[in-house]
Amino acid sequence: MTLDAFPTWLPVGSDAAEPVDVFALLPAGEEQLRRLVSAVWSADVDRATLELCRDRIDALITGTARPPAPDQPTAAQRAAADFAEQFVLDPHGCTDEQMHALQDHFTPPQLATLTTAIAVFDALARVRAVLARPQEGTP
Amino acid sequence: MRIQPPAGGQSVFDHQPALFESFNVLYGTLWTLGALEQPVKETARIRNARLVDCGL
């Protein structure tokens, strides 16, 4: 899901507009990256929460937002998404109040998963942001 | 520490040893293998650490 192919300015393939599996170009680490992403999604934090965090991060880094989920986020999901946003903008800006709020909703093992997931989503969004082919009409 | 590690652990990530291992295997692979020379990777690591004020 977070390793989807996308059109890239990298000099690969014959048609620059065609999506490319950029991560398959890694000379080492592709399999390990896919294993980590899979482990994140199959761990102990529910999918809706992870999707909300991923979407918030993508919106911040790429400037493109997915349509919102039909259901209103729960308090736990809002706390997780706020944490994801702070992680992207300024990780040192996480407050004690924010961390206490997270611990009201998530266990320590879930917070380990959530933090790892956010770090992975952040990294993948940045890779895509720098390697994606600029869209027509954008500066 | 805001989130305590489990007994015998050193960080919050020790609460999820399998997930942490997956991360470390990827990190180690990217660090030791691949097409980039070590000095290039180290330079990027230091620049990134400086930007996010990471003391590691």
N, CA and C atoms of all chains as a GROMACS GRO file, in nm:
protein
  585
    1MET      N    1   0.083  -0.121   0.000
    1MET     CA    2   0.000   0.000   0.000
    1MET      C    3   0.086   0.126   0.000
    2THR      N    4   0.182   0.132   0.090
    2THR     CA    5   0.268   0.250   0.093
    2THR      C    6   0.386   0.235   0.000
    3LEU      N    7   0.395   0.121  -0.068
    3LEU     CA    8   0.505   0.100  -0.162
    3LEU      C    9   0.453   0.097  -0.304
    4ASP      N   10   0.346   0.168  -0.330
    4ASP     CA   11   0.288   0.171  -0.463
    4ASP      C   12   0.386   0.231  -0.563
    5ALA      N   13   0.375   0.185  -0.687
    5ALA     CA   14   0.454   0.243  -0.795
    5ALA      C   15   0.404   0.384  -0.826
    6PHE      N   16   0.494   0.466  -0.878
    6PHE     CA   17   0.454   0.602  -0.915
    6PHE      C   18   0.545   0.651  -1.028
    7PRO      N   19   0.496   0.745  -1.112
    7PRO     CA   20   0.581   0.800  -1.218
    7PRO      C   21   0.698   0.875  -1.155
    8THR      N   22   0.816   0.853  -1.208
    8THR     CA   23   0.936   0.914  -1.149
    8THR      C   24   1.020   0.982  -1.256
    9TRP      N   25   1.098   1.079  -1.213
    9TRP     CA   26   1.191   1.144  -1.304
    9TRP      C   27   1.319   1.063  -1.320
   10LEU      N   28   1.334   0.955  -1.240
   10LEU     CA   29   1.452   0.871  -1.255
   10LEU      C   30   1.458   0.815  -1.397
   11PRO      N   31   1.575   0.804  -1.455
   11PRO     CA   32   1.587   0.758  -1.594
   11PRO      C   33   1.570   0.607  -1.606
   12VAL      N   34   1.449   0.561  -1.582
   12VAL     CA   35   1.417   0.418  -1.595
   12VAL      C   36   1.291   0.404  -1.679
   13GLY      N   37   1.283   0.293  -1.751
   13GLY     CA   38   1.164   0.268  -1.831
   13GLY      C   39   1.161   0.352  -1.956
   14SER      N   40   1.068   0.322  -2.042
   14SER     CA   41   1.060   0.390  -2.171
   14SER      C   42   0.960   0.504  -2.169
   15ASP      N   43   0.863   0.499  -2.080
   15ASP     CA   44   0.760   0.601  -2.074
   15ASP      C   45   0.762   0.667  -1.936
   16ALA      N   46   0.802   0.794  -1.930
   16ALA     CA   47   0.818   0.861  -1.802
   16ALA      C   48   0.687   0.876  -1.726
   17ALA      N   49   0.574   0.865  -1.798
   17ALA     CA   50   0.445   0.882  -1.732
   17ALA      C   51   0.397   0.753  -1.665
   18GLU      N   52   0.461   0.642  -1.699
   18GLU     CA   53   0.419   0.513  -1.644
   18GLU      C   54   0.469   0.499  -1.499
   19PRO      N   55   0.384   0.445  -1.411
   19PRO     CA   56   0.431   0.421  -1.274
   19PRO      C   57   0.546   0.322  -1.271
   20VAL      N   58   0.641   0.345  -1.183
   20VAL     CA   59   0.757   0.259  -1.167
   20VAL      C   60   0.763   0.213  -1.022
   21ASP      N   61   0.795   0.087  -1.004
   21ASP     CA   62   0.817   0.036  -0.868
   21ASP      C   63   0.956   0.079  -0.825
   22VAL      N   64   0.965   0.199  -0.774
   22VAL     CA   65   1.095   0.260  -0.744
   22VAL      C   66   1.174   0.178  -0.642
   23PHE      N   67   1.104   0.122  -0.545
   23PHE     CA   68   1.175   0.050  -0.439
   23PHE      C   69   1.236  -0.081  -0.491
   24ALA      N   70   1.184  -0.130  -0.603
   24ALA     CA   71   1.244  -0.250  -0.662
   24ALA      C   72   1.379  -0.218  -0.726
   25LEU      N   73   1.411  -0.091  -0.740
   25LEU     CA   74   1.539  -0.051  -0.796
   25LEU      C   75   1.652  -0.058  -0.694
   26LEU      N   76   1.616  -0.072  -0.568
   26LEU     CA   77   1.720  -0.080  -0.464
   26LEU      C   78   1.811  -0.200  -0.492
   27PRO      N   79   1.943  -0.178  -0.494
   27PRO     CA   80   2.032  -0.292  -0.512
   27PRO      C   81   2.039  -0.381  -0.389
   28ALA      N   82   1.999  -0.328  -0.275
   28ALA     CA   83   1.993  -0.407  -0.151
   28ALA      C   84   1.889  -0.345  -0.060
   29GLY      N   85   1.813  -0.429   0.008
   29GLY     CA   86   1.720  -0.379   0.108
   29GLY      C   87   1.574  -0.382   0.068
   30GLU      N   88   1.546  -0.412  -0.060
   30GLU     CA   89   1.404  -0.410  -0.101
   30GLU      C   90   1.322  -0.511  -0.021
   31GLU      N   91   1.372  -0.633  -0.015
   31GLU     CA   92   1.298  -0.737   0.056
   31GLU      C   93   1.280  -0.700   0.203
   32GLN      N   94   1.384  -0.645   0.263
   32GLN     CA   95   1.377  -0.607   0.405
   32GLN      C   96   1.280  -0.491   0.426
   33LEU      N   97   1.276  -0.399   0.330
   33LEU     CA   98   1.182  -0.288   0.339
   33LEU      C   99   1.038  -0.338   0.330
   34ARG      N  100   1.012  -0.427   0.236
   34ARG     CA  101   0.876  -0.480   0.222
   34ARG      C  102   0.835  -0.558   0.348
   35ARG      N  103   0.932  -0.628   0.406
   35ARG     CA  104   0.903  -0.704   0.527
   35ARG      C  105   0.868  -0.609   0.644
   36LEU      N  106   0.941  -0.499   0.654
   36LEU     CA  107   0.913  -0.403   0.761
   36LEU      C  108   0.775  -0.340   0.742
   37VAL      N  109   0.744  -0.299   0.620
   37VAL     CA  110   0.613  -0.238   0.594
   37VAL      C  111   0.502  -0.337   0.626
   38SER      N  112   0.520  -0.460   0.585
   38SER     CA  113   0.420  -0.563   0.615
   38SER      C  114   0.406  -0.583   0.766
   39ALA      N  115   0.518  -0.583   0.836
   39ALA     CA  116   0.514  -0.602   0.982
   39ALA      C  117   0.440  -0.488   1.051
   40VAL      N  118   0.459  -0.367   1.001
   40VAL     CA  119   0.390  -0.251   1.057
   40VAL      C  120   0.239  -0.268   1.045
   41TRP      N  121   0.194  -0.306   0.925
   41TRP     CA  122   0.050  -0.315   0.901
   41TRP      C  123  -0.014  -0.434   0.971
   42SER      N  124   0.064  -0.535   1.002
   42SER     CA  125   0.006  -0.655   1.064
   42SER      C  126   0.028  -0.661   1.214
   43ALA      N  127   0.081  -0.555   1.271
   43ALA     CA  128   0.105  -0.555   1.416
   43ALA      C  129  -0.023  -0.520   1.491
   44ASP      N  130  -0.011  -0.458   1.607
   44ASP     CA  131  -0.123  -0.447   1.701
   44ASP      C  132  -0.196  -0.313   1.701
   45VAL      N  133  -0.174  -0.231   1.600
   45VAL     CA  134  -0.252  -0.107   1.588
   45VAL      C  135  -0.350  -0.124   1.472
   46ASP      N  136  -0.475  -0.087   1.493
   46ASP     CA  137  -0.577  -0.115   1.392
   46ASP      C  138  -0.551  -0.037   1.263
   47ARG      N  139  -0.600  -0.097   1.155
   47ARG     CA  140  -0.570  -0.045   1.021
   47ARG      C  141  -0.623   0.097   1.001
   48ALA      N  142  -0.741   0.125   1.052
   48ALA     CA  143  -0.800   0.258   1.032
   48ALA      C  144  -0.712   0.366   1.094
   49THR      N  145  -0.656   0.336   1.210
   49THR     CA  146  -0.568   0.433   1.277
   49THR      C  147  -0.441   0.454   1.194
   50LEU      N  148  -0.384   0.345   1.146
   50LEU     CA  149  -0.263   0.357   1.065
   50LEU      C  150  -0.292   0.433   0.936
   51GLU      N  151  -0.405   0.405   0.874
   51GLU     CA  152  -0.439   0.476   0.750
   51GLU      C  153  -0.457   0.625   0.774
   52LEU      N  154  -0.516   0.658   0.886
   52LEU     CA  155  -0.534   0.800   0.919
   52LEU      C  156  -0.397   0.868   0.937
   53CYS      N  157  -0.306   0.802   1.006
   53CYS     CA  158  -0.172   0.857   1.025
   53CYS      C  159  -0.100   0.869   0.891
   54ARG      N  160  -0.107   0.766   0.812
   54ARG     CA  161  -0.040   0.769   0.681
   54ARG      C  162  -0.094   0.882   0.595
   55ASP      N  163  -0.226   0.897   0.594
   55ASP     CA  164  -0.287   1.001   0.511
   55ASP      C  165  -0.250   1.140   0.560
   56ARG      N  166  -0.243   1.159   0.692
   56ARG     CA  167  -0.204   1.290   0.746
   56ARG      C  168  -0.060   1.322   0.706
   57ILE      N  169   0.026   1.222   0.714
   57ILE     CA  170   0.167   1.242   0.678
   57ILE      C  171   0.180   1.271   0.528
   58ASP      N  172   0.111   1.194   0.447
   58ASP     CA  173   0.115   1.217   0.301
   58ASP      C  174   0.069   1.359   0.268
   59ALA      N  175  -0.036   1.402   0.333
   59ALA     CA  176  -0.090   1.536   0.305
   59ALA      C  177   0.012   1.643   0.343
   60LEU      N  178   0.080   1.625   0.455
   60LEU     CA  179   0.178   1.724   0.499
   60LEU      C  180   0.299   1.730   0.407
   61ILE      N  181   0.344   1.614   0.362
   61ILE     CA  182   0.469   1.609   0.286
   61ILE      C  183   0.446   1.631   0.137
   62THR      N  184   0.340   1.576   0.084
   62THR     CA  185   0.320   1.587  -0.060
   62THR      C  186   0.223   1.699  -0.097
   63GLY      N  187   0.147   1.745  -0.001
   63GLY     CA  188   0.050   1.850  -0.031
   63GLY      C  189  -0.074   1.798  -0.102
   64THR      N  190  -0.091   1.667  -0.106
   64THR     CA  191  -0.210   1.609  -0.167
   64THR      C  192  -0.284   1.527  -0.062
   65ALA      N  193  -0.412   1.552  -0.051
   65ALA     CA  194  -0.491   1.483   0.052
   65ALA      C  195  -0.584   1.381  -0.012
   66ARG      N  196  -0.594   1.264   0.053
   66ARG     CA  197  -0.694   1.166   0.011
   66ARG      C  198  -0.830   1.209   0.065
   67PRO      N  199  -0.938   1.161   0.004
   67PRO     CA  200  -1.071   1.191   0.060
   67PRO      C  201  -1.080   1.139   0.202
   68PRO      N  202  -1.144   1.212   0.292
   68PRO     CA  203  -1.154   1.166   0.432
   68PRO      C  204  -1.237   1.039   0.442
   69ALA      N  205  -1.207   0.960   0.545
   69ALA     CA  206  -1.285   0.839   0.570
   69ALA      C  207  -1.428   0.879   0.606
   70PRO      N  208  -1.524   0.791   0.574
   70PRO     CA  209  -1.664   0.827   0.600
   70PRO      C  210  -1.696   0.842   0.749
   71ASP      N  211  -1.627   0.767   0.833
   71ASP     CA  212  -1.656   0.774   0.977
   71ASP      C  213  -1.569   0.880   1.044
   72GLN      N  214  -1.627   0.946   1.144
   72GLN     CA  215  -1.551   1.041   1.223
   72GLN      C  216  -1.443   0.966   1.301
   73PRO      N  217  -1.321   1.022   1.308
   73PRO     CA  218  -1.216   0.954   1.384
   73PRO      C  219  -1.248   0.950   1.533
   74THR      N  220  -1.205   0.843   1.596
   74THR     CA  221  -1.223   0.830   1.741
   74THR      C  222  -1.120   0.920   1.811
   75ALA      N  223  -1.134   0.933   1.942
   75ALA     CA  224  -1.038   1.011   2.019
   75ALA      C  225  -0.898   0.950   2.007
   76ALA      N  226  -0.891   0.818   2.007
   76ALA     CA  227  -0.761   0.751   1.993
   76ALA      C  228  -0.700   0.780   1.856
   77GLN      N  229  -0.784   0.775   1.754
   77GLN     CA  230  -0.733   0.801   1.619
   77GLN      C  231  -0.688   0.946   1.604
   78ARG      N  232  -0.762   1.037   1.665
   78ARG     CA  233  -0.720   1.178   1.658
   78ARG      C  234  -0.586   1.199   1.730
   79ALA      N  235  -0.570   1.135   1.845
   79ALA     CA  236  -0.443   1.147   1.918
   79ALA      C  237  -0.328   1.091   1.836
   80ALA      N  238  -0.352   0.979   1.769
   80ALA     CA  239  -0.247   0.918   1.687
   80ALA      C  240  -0.213   1.007   1.568
   81ALA      N  241  -0.314   1.062   1.503
   81ALA     CA  242  -0.289   1.147   1.386
   81ALA      C  243  -0.219   1.277   1.426
   82ASP      N  244  -0.255   1.331   1.542
   82ASP     CA  245  -0.187   1.451   1.590
   82ASP      C  246  -0.040   1.422   1.620
   83PHE      N  247  -0.015   1.305   1.676
   83PHE     CA  248   0.123   1.261   1.702
   83PHE      C  249   0.199   1.249   1.570
   84ALA      N  250   0.135   1.190   1.471
   84ALA     CA  251   0.199   1.176   1.339
   84ALA      C  252   0.233   1.314   1.281
   85GLU      N  253   0.142   1.406   1.294
   85GLU     CA  254   0.166   1.541   1.241
   85GLU      C  255   0.284   1.608   1.312
   86GLN      N  256   0.287   1.595   1.444
   86GLN     CA  257   0.397   1.656   1.519
   86GLN      C  258   0.529   1.590   1.485
   87PHE      N  259   0.527   1.461   1.463
   87PHE     CA  260   0.648   1.385   1.425
   87PHE      C  261   0.705   1.443   1.296
   88VAL      N  262   0.619   1.471   1.200
   88VAL     CA  263   0.664   1.522   1.071
   88VAL      C  264   0.714   1.666   1.084
   89LEU      N  265   0.640   1.748   1.155
   89LEU     CA  266   0.671   1.892   1.159
   89LEU      C  267   0.788   1.923   1.251
   90ASP      N  268   0.790   1.862   1.368
   90ASP     CA  269   0.896   1.892   1.466
   90ASP      C  270   0.890   1.786   1.577
   91PRO      N  271   0.969   1.681   1.565
   91PRO     CA  272   0.960   1.573   1.666
   91PRO      C  273   0.994   1.620   1.806
   92HIS      N  274   1.075   1.725   1.818
   92HIS     CA  275   1.108   1.775   1.952
   92HIS      C  276   0.991   1.854   2.012
   93GLY      N  277   0.893   1.882   1.930
   93GLY     CA  278   0.778   1.958   1.977
   93GLY      C  279   0.670   1.874   2.041
   94CYS      N  280   0.689   1.743   2.047
   94CYS     CA  281   0.592   1.657   2.115
   94CYS      C  282   0.589   1.695   2.264
   95THR      N  283   0.472   1.724   2.314
   95THR     CA  284   0.460   1.769   2.453
   95THR      C  285   0.428   1.652   2.546
   96ASP      N  286   0.451   1.676   2.675
   96ASP     CA  287   0.414   1.574   2.773
   96ASP      C  288   0.264   1.546   2.768
   97GLU      N  289   0.185   1.651   2.749
   97GLU     CA  290   0.040   1.632   2.741
   97GLU      C  291   0.003   1.542   2.623
   98GLN      N  292   0.071   1.565   2.511
   98GLN     CA  293   0.043   1.483   2.393
   98GLN      C  294   0.081   1.336   2.420
   99MET      N  295   0.193   1.315   2.484
   99MET     CA  296   0.237   1.178   2.509
   99MET      C  297   0.147   1.111   2.613
  100HIS      N  298   0.101   1.188   2.711
  100HIS     CA  299   0.008   1.130   2.809
  100HIS      C  300  -0.124   1.094   2.743
  101ALA      N  301  -0.170   1.179   2.652
  101ALA     CA  302  -0.295   1.150   2.581
  101ALA      C  303  -0.283   1.021   2.501
  102LEU      N  304  -0.168   1.002   2.440
  102LEU     CA  305  -0.148   0.878   2.364
  102LEU      C  306  -0.156   0.756   2.456
  103GLN      N  307  -0.099   0.771   2.575
  103GLN     CA  308  -0.096   0.656   2.667
  103GLN      C  309  -0.233   0.630   2.729
  104ASP      N  310  -0.324   0.724   2.715
  104ASP     CA  311  -0.462   0.698   2.757
  104ASP      C  312  -0.530   0.601   2.660
  105HIS      N  313  -0.482   0.596   2.537
  105HIS     CA  314  -0.550   0.518   2.433
  105HIS      C  315  -0.472   0.395   2.386
  106PHE      N  316  -0.340   0.400   2.402
  106PHE     CA  317  -0.258   0.293   2.346
  106PHE      C  318  -0.164   0.237   2.452
  107THR      N  319  -0.140   0.106   2.445
  107THR     CA  320  -0.046   0.040   2.535
  107THR      C  321   0.098   0.072   2.489
  108PRO      N  322   0.196   0.050   2.576
  108PRO     CA  323   0.334   0.070   2.532
  108PRO      C  324   0.371  -0.011   2.407
  109PRO      N  325   0.334  -0.139   2.395
  109PRO     CA  326   0.365  -0.209   2.270
  109PRO      C  327   0.298  -0.144   2.148
  110GLN      N  328   0.175  -0.097   2.165
  110GLN     CA  329   0.109  -0.029   2.053
  110GLN      C  330   0.180   0.103   2.019
  111LEU      N  331   0.231   0.171   2.121
  111LEU     CA  332   0.303   0.296   2.093
  111LEU      C  333   0.435   0.269   2.023
  112ALA      N  334   0.497   0.156   2.053
  112ALA     CA  335   0.618   0.118   1.979
  112ALA      C  336   0.583   0.094   1.832
  113THR      N  337   0.472   0.025   1.809
  113THR     CA  338   0.426   0.002   1.672
  113THR      C  339   0.391   0.134   1.604
  114LEU      N  340   0.315   0.216   1.673
  114LEU     CA  341   0.268   0.341   1.613
  114LEU      C  342   0.386   0.431   1.575
  115THR      N  343   0.484   0.441   1.663
  115THR     CA  344   0.600   0.526   1.635
  115THR      C  345   0.680   0.471   1.516
  116THR      N  346   0.697   0.340   1.512
  116THR     CA  347   0.767   0.279   1.399
  116THR      C  348   0.689   0.302   1.270
  117ALA      N  349   0.558   0.284   1.277
  117ALA     CA  350   0.474   0.303   1.158
  117ALA      C  351   0.485   0.447   1.108
  118ILE      N  352   0.478   0.540   1.197
  118ILE     CA  353   0.485   0.682   1.157
  118ILE      C  354   0.621   0.712   1.094
  119ALA      N  355   0.727   0.657   1.152
  119ALA     CA  356   0.860   0.678   1.095
  119ALA      C  357   0.869   0.621   0.954
  120VAL      N  358   0.810   0.504   0.934
  120VAL     CA  359   0.812   0.441   0.802
  120VAL      C  360   0.728   0.523   0.702
  121PHE      N  361   0.609   0.564   0.744
  121PHE     CA  362   0.523   0.643   0.654
  121PHE      C  363   0.591   0.774   0.616
  122ASP      N  364   0.655   0.836   0.714
  122ASP     CA  365   0.725   0.963   0.690
  122ASP      C  366   0.837   0.942   0.588
  123ALA      N  367   0.915   0.836   0.608
  123ALA     CA  368   1.027   0.811   0.516
  123ALA      C  369   0.977   0.783   0.375
  124LEU      N  370   0.875   0.700   0.364
  124LEU     CA  371   0.825   0.664   0.231
  124LEU      C  372   0.762   0.784   0.160
  125ALA      N  373   0.694   0.868   0.236
  125ALA     CA  374   0.634   0.987   0.175
  125ALA      C  375   0.743   1.082   0.124
  126ARG      N  376   0.850   1.091   0.198
  126ARG     CA  377   0.960   1.180   0.154
  126ARG      C  378   1.031   1.124   0.032
  127VAL      N  379   1.049   0.992   0.029
  127VAL     CA  380   1.110   0.931  -0.089
  127VAL      C  381   1.026   0.960  -0.212
  128ARG      N  382   0.896   0.941  -0.195
  128ARG     CA  383   0.806   0.966  -0.308
  128ARG      C  384   0.808   1.114  -0.348
  129ALA      N  385   0.813   1.202  -0.250
  129ALA     CA  386   0.810   1.345  -0.279
  129ALA      C  387   0.932   1.388  -0.361
  130VAL      N  388   1.046   1.330  -0.333
  130VAL     CA  389   1.166   1.374  -0.405
  130VAL      C  390   1.187   1.300  -0.536
  131LEU      N  391   1.131   1.180  -0.548
  131LEU     CA  392   1.155   1.101  -0.668
  131LEU      C  393   1.039   1.104  -0.767
  132ALA      N  394   0.924   1.153  -0.726
  132ALA     CA  395   0.809   1.152  -0.816
  132ALA      C  396   0.829   1.253  -0.929
  133ARG      N  397   0.780   1.216  -1.044
  133ARG     CA  398   0.786   1.306  -1.160
  133ARG      C  399   0.691   1.422  -1.136
  134PRO      N  400   0.739   1.547  -1.152
  134PRO     CA  401   0.649   1.661  -1.133
  134PRO      C  402   0.530   1.652  -1.228
  135GLN      N  403   0.414   1.688  -1.176
  135GLN     CA  404   0.295   1.685  -1.260
  135GLN      C  405   0.293   1.806  -1.352
  136GLU      N  406   0.226   1.788  -1.466
  136GLU     CA  407   0.218   1.896  -1.564
  136GLU      C  408   0.158   2.020  -1.498
  137GLY      N  409   0.219   2.135  -1.525
  137GLY     CA  410   0.163   2.259  -1.476
  137GLY      C  411   0.207   2.299  -1.338
  138THR      N  412   0.287   2.212  -1.271
  138THR     CA  413   0.335   2.250  -1.138
  138THR      C  414   0.476   2.306  -1.152
  139PRO      N  415   0.512   2.403  -1.068
  139PRO     CA  416   0.644   2.464  -1.080
  139PRO      C  417   0.756   2.368  -1.043
  140MET      N  418   1.184   0.933   3.128
  140MET     CA  419   1.144   0.870   3.002
  140MET      C  420   0.991   0.867   2.995
  141ARG      N  421   0.939   0.911   2.881
  141ARG     CA  422   0.794   0.924   2.870
  141ARG      C  423   0.723   0.789   2.864
  142ILE      N  424   0.783   0.694   2.795
  142ILE     CA  425   0.726   0.560   2.786
  142ILE      C  426   0.832   0.462   2.833
  143GLN      N  427   0.800   0.389   2.937
  143GLN     CA  428   0.898   0.299   2.995
  143GLN      C  429   0.922   0.178   2.905
  144PRO      N  430   1.047   0.134   2.893
  144PRO     CA  431   1.074   0.009   2.822
  144PRO      C  432   1.027  -0.109   2.905
  145PRO      N  433   1.012  -0.224   2.844
  145PRO     CA  434   0.975  -0.342   2.923
  145PRO      C  435   1.091  -0.384   3.012
  146ALA      N  436   1.062  -0.469   3.106
  146ALA     CA  437   1.169  -0.518   3.196
  146ALA      C  438   1.281  -0.580   3.112
  147GLY      N  439   1.401  -0.535   3.138
  147GLY     CA  440   1.515  -0.588   3.064
  147GLY      C  441   1.541  -0.518   2.932
  148GLY      N  442   1.451  -0.429   2.892
  148GLY     CA  443   1.468  -0.358   2.766
  148GLY      C  444   1.534  -0.224   2.785
  149GLN      N  445   1.568  -0.160   2.675
  149GLN     CA  446   1.638  -0.032   2.682
  149GLN      C  447   1.557   0.083   2.623
  150SER      N  448   1.457   0.051   2.542
  150SER     CA  449   1.378   0.158   2.480
  150SER      C  450   1.236   0.108   2.459
  151VAL      N  451   1.149   0.200   2.421
  151VAL     CA  452   1.009   0.164   2.395
  151VAL      C  453   0.999   0.057   2.287
  152PHE      N  454   1.094   0.056   2.195
  152PHE     CA  455   1.086  -0.038   2.083
  152PHE      C  456   1.107  -0.182   2.127
  153ASP      N  457   1.163  -0.200   2.247
  153ASP     CA  458   1.178  -0.336   2.298
  153ASP      C  459   1.043  -0.398   2.335
  154HIS      N  460   0.937  -0.317   2.333
  154HIS     CA  461   0.803  -0.372   2.351
  154HIS      C  462   0.759  -0.453   2.229
  155GLN      N  463   0.824  -0.428   2.116
  155GLN     CA  464   0.788  -0.496   1.991
  155GLN      C  465   0.914  -0.553   1.928
  156PRO      N  466   0.970  -0.658   1.987
  156PRO     CA  467   1.101  -0.706   1.940
  156PRO      C  468   1.102  -0.751   1.794
  157ALA      N  469   0.995  -0.813   1.747
  157ALA     CA  470   0.995  -0.861   1.608
  157ALA      C  471   0.994  -0.743   1.510
  158LEU      N  472   0.912  -0.644   1.543
  158LEU     CA  473   0.905  -0.525   1.457
  158LEU      C  474   1.037  -0.449   1.460
  159PHE      N  475   1.094  -0.437   1.578
  159PHE     CA  476   1.221  -0.367   1.594
  159PHE      C  477   1.332  -0.440   1.516
  160GLU      N  478   1.326  -0.572   1.518
  160GLU     CA  479   1.425  -0.649   1.442
  160GLU      C  480   1.410  -0.624   1.292
  161SER      N  481   1.285  -0.617   1.246
  161SER     CA  482   1.263  -0.588   1.103
  161SER      C  483   1.325  -0.455   1.064
  162PHE      N  484   1.306  -0.356   1.152
  162PHE     CA  485   1.365  -0.225   1.124
  162PHE      C  486   1.518  -0.234   1.124
  163ASN      N  487   1.573  -0.302   1.223
  163ASN     CA  488   1.719  -0.308   1.233
  163ASN      C  489   1.782  -0.386   1.119
  164VAL      N  490   1.713  -0.489   1.072
  164VAL     CA  491   1.765  -0.565   0.957
  164VAL      C  492   1.769  -0.476   0.833
  165LEU      N  493   1.662  -0.399   0.812
  165LEU     CA  494   1.662  -0.306   0.698
  165LEU      C  495   1.772  -0.202   0.714
  166TYR      N  496   1.780  -0.144   0.832
  166TYR     CA  497   1.880  -0.040   0.857
  166TYR      C  498   2.021  -0.096   0.834
  167GLY      N  499   2.046  -0.214   0.886
  167GLY     CA  500   2.178  -0.274   0.869
  167GLY      C  501   2.208  -0.307   0.724
  168THR      N  502   2.106  -0.352   0.652
  168THR     CA  503   2.126  -0.385   0.511
  168THR      C  504   2.159  -0.260   0.431
  169LEU      N  505   2.082  -0.155   0.453
  169LEU     CA  506   2.108  -0.030   0.379
  169LEU      C  507   2.244   0.027   0.416
  170TRP      N  508   2.285   0.004   0.538
  170TRP     CA  509   2.411   0.062   0.585
  170TRP      C  510   2.532  -0.014   0.532
  171THR      N  511   2.520  -0.146   0.522
  171THR     CA  512   2.637  -0.227   0.488
  171THR      C  513   2.642  -0.271   0.342
  172LEU      N  514   2.526  -0.272   0.275
  172LEU     CA  515   2.524  -0.317   0.136
  172LEU      C  516   2.479  -0.202   0.046
  173GLY      N  517   2.459  -0.233  -0.081
  173GLY     CA  518   2.408  -0.131  -0.172
  173GLY      C  519   2.516  -0.070  -0.258
  174ALA      N  520   2.478   0.035  -0.332
  174ALA     CA  521   2.566   0.093  -0.432
  174ALA      C  522   2.642   0.216  -0.383
  175LEU      N  523   2.599   0.275  -0.273
  175LEU     CA  524   2.665   0.397  -0.225
  175LEU      C  525   2.782   0.364  -0.135
  176GLU      N  526   2.886   0.447  -0.144
  176GLU     CA  527   3.002   0.428  -0.058
  176GLU      C  528   2.970   0.476   0.083
  177GLN      N  529   3.038   0.416   0.180
  177GLN     CA  530   3.012   0.448   0.321
  177GLN      C  531   3.025   0.597   0.352
  178PRO      N  532   3.128   0.666   0.301
  178PRO     CA  533   3.138   0.809   0.335
  178PRO      C  534   3.018   0.890   0.288
  179VAL      N  535   2.960   0.852   0.178
  179VAL     CA  536   2.842   0.923   0.128
  179VAL      C  537   2.725   0.901   0.224
  180LYS      N  538   2.706   0.777   0.266
  180LYS     CA  539   2.598   0.747   0.359
  180LYS      C  540   2.620   0.819   0.492
  181GLU      N  541   2.742   0.818   0.539
  181GLU     CA  542   2.770   0.882   0.667
  181GLU      C  543   2.747   1.032   0.660
  182THR      N  544   2.786   1.091   0.549
  182THR     CA  545   2.762   1.235   0.532
  182THR      C  546   2.613   1.265   0.535
  183ALA      N  547   2.535   1.184   0.466
  183ALA     CA  548   2.389   1.205   0.466
  183ALA      C  549   2.331   1.184   0.605
  184ARG      N  550   2.382   1.084   0.675
  184ARG     CA  551   2.333   1.057   0.811
  184ARG      C  552   2.361   1.175   0.903
  185ILE      N  553   2.482   1.226   0.895
  185ILE     CA  554   2.519   1.337   0.984
  185ILE      C  555   2.436   1.461   0.950
  186ARG      N  556   2.419   1.489   0.821
  186ARG     CA  557   2.340   1.606   0.781
  186ARG      C  558   2.196   1.593   0.830
  187ASN      N  559   2.141   1.474   0.815
  187ASN     CA  560   2.003   1.450   0.859
  187ASN      C  561   1.992   1.463   1.011
  188ALA      N  562   2.088   1.405   1.083
  188ALA     CA  563   2.086   1.412   1.229
  188ALA      C  564   2.095   1.557   1.276
  189ARG      N  565   2.174   1.636   1.205
  189ARG     CA  566   2.189   1.777   1.244
  189ARG      C  567   2.058   1.851   1.221
  190LEU      N  568   1.991   1.820   1.110
  190LEU     CA  569   1.866   1.890   1.078
  190LEU      C  570   1.757   1.863   1.182
  191VAL      N  571   1.750   1.740   1.230
  191VAL     CA  572   1.645   1.705   1.324
  191VAL      C  573   1.695   1.708   1.468
  192ASP      N  574   1.817   1.757   1.485
  192ASP     CA  575   1.875   1.772   1.619
  192ASP      C  576   1.878   1.638   1.693
  193CYS      N  577   1.928   1.538   1.624
  193CYS     CA  578   1.942   1.405   1.684
  193CYS      C  579   2.084   1.388   1.735
  194GLY      N  580   2.097   1.349   1.860
  194GLY     CA  581   2.229   1.338   1.920
  194GLY      C  582   2.301   1.208   1.890
  195LEU      N  583   2.237   1.114   1.820
  195LEU     CA  584   2.302   0.985   1.794
  195LEU      C  585   2.412   0.997   1.691
   0.00000   0.00000   0.00000
